[in-house]
Amino acid sequence: MRLKGKTILITAAGQGIGRASAQACAAEGARVIATDRDANLLAGLDMETHALDVTSDAAVLALRDRLPPLDGLFNCAGFVANGTILDVTDKDWDFSFDLNVKSMLRTCRALLPGMLERAQETGTASLLNMASMASSIKGFPNRTLYGATKAAVIGLTKAIAVDFVKTGLRCNALCPGTVDTPSLRGRIASAADPVQAEKDFIARQPMGRLATTDDITPMVVFLLSDESRFVTGQACLVDGGCTI
Ligand code: NAD
């Protein structure tokens, strides 16, 4: 029970990496508060759930008022925009930065004070932000806007980590490779040639396969647990060797 006694909130826990992380953290003894914009997707999770759209300041603040101080927060919500810089409209830019980056400002502004209280009481608290290997770490074709937002997440993570390094609050970024999730399946299905698109996604993973969510969740549990107590400000890759 590596997370026993910890209360952890996860955003975008309705499907994909967020959902698998909620289940993995609960299995390690955490009280998990699983949230998602789409409440229907939270059905079937055997834990406390709340509808939460992280693009709404009001929604984040309203939920904060119903929560205990948190030991852990996993900002998982994000959207993959497709295209080169020549495809990016102002609207796309604002949408992706709002969901992938500004959402973290909203949740941190609301929830970090409580986490700092917990860190003072217990000596530790952990904030985990979802980035990607497609970020400041590595460029990928047709991922201009996505890569820019995830690079911003890494910068934000390091800034938070350094500001609070003496408090017990740690802040890290998770940088997965290509993970088989509903949204990846959606990107494959919407490609002009879905069979080739799947082959291309697999080809960019040197291990010759996509990651499963179970390949990613052990790092989530580690970073939210006290086992990672000397780890902060890091962009933690789980990418199957993509960036060797
Ligand atoms: P997904 O895209 O399959 O699911 C995303 C979830 O986010 C859905 O349940 C959706 O309802 C929820 N969501 C969307 N907008 C929201 C909002 N405004 N507020 C709250 N919830 C919202 O999930 P995934 O592929 O596991 O991706 C999760 C995160 O992991 C994203 O940040 C993504 O960028 C990142 N990531 C994914 C991969 C991958 O290959 N799948 C790789 C690296 C990083």
Residues whose N, C-alpha, C, O or C-beta is under 5 A from the ligand:
A	BS01	NAD	A12 G14 Q15 G16 I17 G18 D36 R37 D38 L41 L52 D53 V54 T55 C76 A77 G78 F79 M130 A131 S132 P176 G177 T178 V179 T181 P182 S183 L184
